[in-house]
Amino acid sequence: MTLQQLRYIVAIDDFRHFGKAAEACGLTQSTLSLMVKKLEEELDVRIFDREAHPVSPTGIGRRIIDQAKVVLFNVNQIEEMTRSEKELLSGQLRIALISTVSPVLVPGMFKYIGSKYPSISLQTEEMITATIKDKLRKAEVDMGIVTGPVDDPDLLEIPLYSEHFMAYISPDNPLYTKDRISVEDMYSQDLWIIREGIRKMNLAEMEKGGRAVYEHFFEGGRVGMLIQIVNENGGITIVPETHRELIRDSYRHALRPIVNRERFRTISLVVRADYIHEALLNAIVEAVKDIVPSNLWDNVIRSPHLTL
């Protein structure tokens, strides 16, 4: 078994086509097929179902490919240890973000990284937290940005900033006349959330009134969609304060502070526990600090330079 063979099976899994994978690897299709066949014979298993269209891994093949990705990630870690910091700040950087953070950070991250570190090829994608954690474990993304705490021994969590929530209220709602509202006010109304799809929070969830329900208010989807639903259907929703500047000027009149100011969420940067790219990590932290108002990160990011 060679590292090259592991790269080949990962490529086939990515393209789901022997011909395209061979082209990406700089091989002929027959050579690629022969190398994979030798690996299968050595392991005495079938890694791919060649009869499937597109080609797909077998059950054991899926597990082998997932482990191959981790092996190749760790090999890359070793190679990176011998490179200078300048060289480290180059190449592809894959970051997965939850959707309620993406519109706040992604535009500024591309601007900051493109200006300060033009040799870094930044690639971002929106995912739910569970998918981000799974892809980090499989080394399919380099970093994740999620709502903490992550509570996963396989992952390293670095708090970036904390933000409060604001209520967005339909002008037809009686609460609209108030300058500020309480959590109790919110739970007495139609409260729109994004969990398992966009829906109204049910009575059982409202009765909990607990921090967990509040912090995990967003499980995917866009804040802008919730605002449109409130505008059309009435009721209220909750908006992270960093979204205030993203909301159309004509809608900001419907935002209200929430009396219970201890209600907030912490946004964290997450990497594998064995991550070693300290320079890249600090580049992203610098970018976030450049984007987010300092009053949100003063009590979270304490060190000017993170050390792994």
C-alpha positions in Angstrom: 0.0 0.0 0.0 1.4 3.4 -1.0 0.3 7.0 -0.3 -0.1 7.4 -4.0 -2.7 4.6 -4.1 -4.5 6.3 -1.3 -4.6 9.5 -3.3 -6.0 7.6 -6.3 -8.9 6.1 -4.4 -9.7 9.5 -2.9 -9.7 11.0 -6.4 -12.0 8.4 -7.7 -14.4 9.0 -4.8 -14.3 12.7 -5.5 -15.0 12.4 -9.2 -17.0 9.2 -9.2 -15.5 8.5 -12.6 -12.3 6.6 -13.3 -11.5 8.6 -16.5 -11.9 12.0 -14.8 -9.9 10.8 -11.7 -7.1 9.5 -13.9 -6.9 12.9 -15.7 -6.8 14.8 -12.4 -4.0 12.5 -11.2 -2.0 12.7 -14.5 -2.4 9.1 -15.4 -4.0 7.0 -18.1 -7.3 5.4 -17.0 -5.8 1.9 -17.4 -2.9 2.8 -15.1 -5.2 4.2 -12.5 -7.4 1.1 -12.7 -4.4 -1.2 -12.3 -3.1 0.7 -9.3 -6.5 0.5 -7.6 -6.8 -3.2 -8.5 -3.4 -3.9 -6.9 -4.6 -2.2 -3.7 -7.8 -4.2 -3.6 -5.9 -7.4 -4.1 -3.5 -6.5 -1.3 -6.4 -5.7 1.1 -8.5 -8.6 -0.3 -11.6 -6.3 -0.6 -13.5 -4.5 -3.3 -13.1 -0.7 -2.7 -15.4 0.3 -5.6 -18.5 -1.0 -7.2 -17.5 -0.6 -10.9 -21.0 -1.7 -12.0 -22.6 1.3 -10.4 -23.2 4.5 -12.4 -21.6 6.7 -11.3 -18.9 4.5 -9.8 -19.3 4.3 -6.0 -17.5 2.9 -3.0 -18.6 -0.4 -1.4 -19.4 -0.4 2.3 -15.9 -1.3 3.3 -14.6 0.9 0.5 -16.3 3.9 2.1 -14.5 3.2 5.4 -11.1 2.8 3.7 -11.5 6.0 1.7 -12.5 8.0 4.8 -9.4 6.7 6.6 -7.3 7.4 3.6 -8.3 11.1 3.8 -7.2 11.2 7.4 -3.9 9.5 6.6 -3.2 12.0 3.7 -4.2 14.9 6.0 -1.6 13.8 8.5 1.1 13.3 5.9 0.4 16.8 4.7 0.8 18.0 8.3 4.3 16.5 8.5 5.2 18.1 5.2 4.0 21.5 6.4 6.1 21.3 9.6 9.2 21.6 7.4 8.0 24.7 5.5 8.6 28.3 6.4 5.8 30.5 7.8 5.7 32.4 4.5 5.2 29.1 2.6 2.6 28.0 5.0 0.5 31.1 4.2 -0.3 29.7 0.7 -2.3 27.0 -1.0 -5.9 26.0 -0.5 -7.8 26.7 2.7 -11.2 25.1 3.1 -13.5 26.7 5.7 -17.1 25.5 6.5 -19.4 27.9 8.2 -22.9 27.8 9.6 -25.3 29.8 7.5 -26.1 32.5 10.1 -22.4 33.4 10.3 -21.5 33.1 6.6 -23.0 36.4 5.4 -21.4 38.3 8.2 -17.8 36.9 7.8 -17.3 35.5 4.3 -17.3 38.8 2.3 -14.8 40.4 4.7 -12.7 37.2 4.9 -12.2 37.1 1.1 -11.3 40.8 1.1 -8.9 40.5 4.1 -7.2 37.2 3.0 -7.0 38.4 -0.6 -5.2 41.6 0.5 -3.0 40.3 3.2 -2.3 36.8 2.0 -2.9 36.6 -1.7 -1.2 33.2 -2.0 -4.0 31.6 0.1 -6.8 30.2 -2.1 -9.8 30.5 0.2 -12.8 28.3 -0.3 -15.9 28.5 1.9 -19.1 26.6 2.1 -22.2 26.7 4.3 -23.2 23.7 6.3 -25.0 22.8 9.5 -22.9 22.2 12.6 -23.1 18.4 12.6 -21.9 18.2 9.0 -19.0 20.6 9.7 -17.9 18.4 12.6 -18.1 15.3 10.5 -16.1 16.8 7.6 -13.5 18.0 10.1 -13.1 14.5 11.5 -12.7 13.2 7.9 -10.3 16.0 7.0 -12.6 17.1 4.2 -12.4 20.7 5.4 -9.6 22.5 7.2 -11.6 24.7 9.6 -15.1 25.2 10.8 -16.9 28.3 12.2 -19.8 27.3 14.4 -21.8 28.2 17.5 -20.0 26.9 20.6 -19.5 25.0 22.7 -18.6 22.1 20.4 -17.8 19.6 23.2 -16.0 17.1 21.0 -12.7 15.5 22.1 -11.5 15.1 18.5 -11.8 18.8 17.8 -10.1 22.0 19.1 -12.4 24.9 19.7 -11.2 28.5 19.7 -13.8 31.1 20.7 -13.8 34.1 18.3 -16.5 36.5 19.5 -19.8 36.6 21.4 -22.9 38.4 20.3 -26.4 39.2 21.7 -29.7 38.6 20.0 -32.2 41.2 18.9 -35.9 40.6 18.3 -37.5 41.4 14.9 -41.2 42.2 15.3 -44.0 42.5 12.8 -45.5 46.0 12.8 -48.9 44.3 13.3 -47.7 42.7 16.5 -48.7 44.3 19.9 -45.0 44.1 21.0 -44.1 46.5 18.2 -45.0 49.5 20.4 -42.4 48.5 23.0 -38.9 50.0 23.0 -37.5 46.6 24.3 -39.0 43.2 25.0 -38.4 40.4 27.4 -38.0 36.7 26.8 -41.4 36.1 28.3 -42.9 38.6 25.8 -41.3 36.5 23.0 -42.6 33.2 24.1 -46.2 34.5 24.3 -46.1 35.2 20.5 -45.7 33.3 17.3 -41.9 32.8 17.3 -40.4 31.7 14.0 -37.2 29.6 14.1 -34.9 27.6 11.9 -34.6 24.1 13.3 -35.4 21.1 11.1 -36.7 23.6 8.6 -38.3 27.0 9.1 -41.3 26.7 11.5 -43.0 28.2 14.5 -41.6 27.2 17.9 -44.0 24.8 19.5 -45.5 25.2 22.9 -43.4 22.5 24.5 -40.2 24.2 23.4 -41.5 27.6 24.6 -42.2 26.2 28.0 -38.6 25.1 28.3 -37.5 28.7 28.0 -34.0 27.4 28.5 -30.6 28.6 27.3 -30.1 25.6 25.0 -33.2 26.3 23.0 -32.3 29.9 22.7 -28.7 29.4 21.7 -29.6 26.8 19.1 -32.3 28.9 17.6 -30.6 28.7 14.2 -29.8 25.2 12.8 -29.4 26.3 9.2 -30.9 28.7 6.8 -30.8 32.4 6.3 -31.8 35.1 8.8 -33.2 37.2 5.8 -35.7 34.4 5.2 -37.0 34.6 8.7 -37.4 38.4 8.4 -39.5 38.0 5.2 -41.7 35.4 6.9 -42.4 37.7 9.8 -43.1 40.5 7.4 -45.7 38.4 5.5 -47.1 36.3 8.4 -46.7 38.3 11.5 -45.2 37.1 14.8 -41.5 37.7 15.8 -38.1 36.1 15.2 -34.6 36.5 16.7 -31.7 38.1 14.9 -28.0 37.9 15.9 -26.7 41.5 16.4 -24.0 41.2 13.8 -26.8 40.9 11.2 -28.1 44.4 12.0 -26.0 46.0 9.3 -27.1 43.4 6.8 -30.8 44.2 7.2 -32.4 46.6 4.8 -32.6 50.1 6.2 -36.4 50.1 5.8 -36.7 47.0 8.1 -34.4 48.1 10.9 -37.3 49.9 12.6 -38.7 46.5 13.6 -35.6 45.5 15.6 -35.9 45.6 19.4 -33.3 44.9 22.1 -34.1 42.0 24.4 -34.1 42.9 28.1 -32.4 39.6 29.2 -29.0 40.7 27.9 -27.3 37.5 29.2 -28.8 35.8 26.2 -26.0 35.5 23.6 -24.1 33.0 21.5 -20.4 32.5 21.1 -19.0 31.9 17.6 -16.0 29.6 17.6 -13.3 28.5 15.1 -12.9 24.7 15.1 -10.1 22.5 13.8 -9.0 18.9 14.2 -7.2 18.3 17.5 -4.1 17.4 15.6 -4.1 20.6 13.5 -0.7 22.2 13.2 -1.1 25.1 10.7 -0.6 27.8 13.4 0.1 30.5 10.8 -3.1 29.8 8.8 -5.1 29.7 12.1 -3.9 33.1 13.1 -4.5 34.5 9.6 -8.2 33.6 10.0 -8.4 34.9 13.5 -6.9 38.2 12.3 -9.5 38.4 9.5 -12.4 37.8 12.0 -11.0 40.5 14.3 -10.8 42.9 11.3 -14.5 42.2 10.4 -16.3 42.0 13.8 -16.6 45.1 16.1 -14.0 45.0 18.9 -16.7 45.1 21.6 -17.7 41.6 20.5 -14.3 40.0 20.7 -12.5 41.9 23.5 -13.5 39.4 26.1 -13.1 36.3 24.0 -9.9 36.6 21.8 -7.4 37.6 24.5 -4.1 36.8 22.8 -2.8 38.6 19.7 -1.3 35.3 18.5 -2.6 31.8 19.1 -0.1 29.0 19.8 -1.0 25.4 19.1 
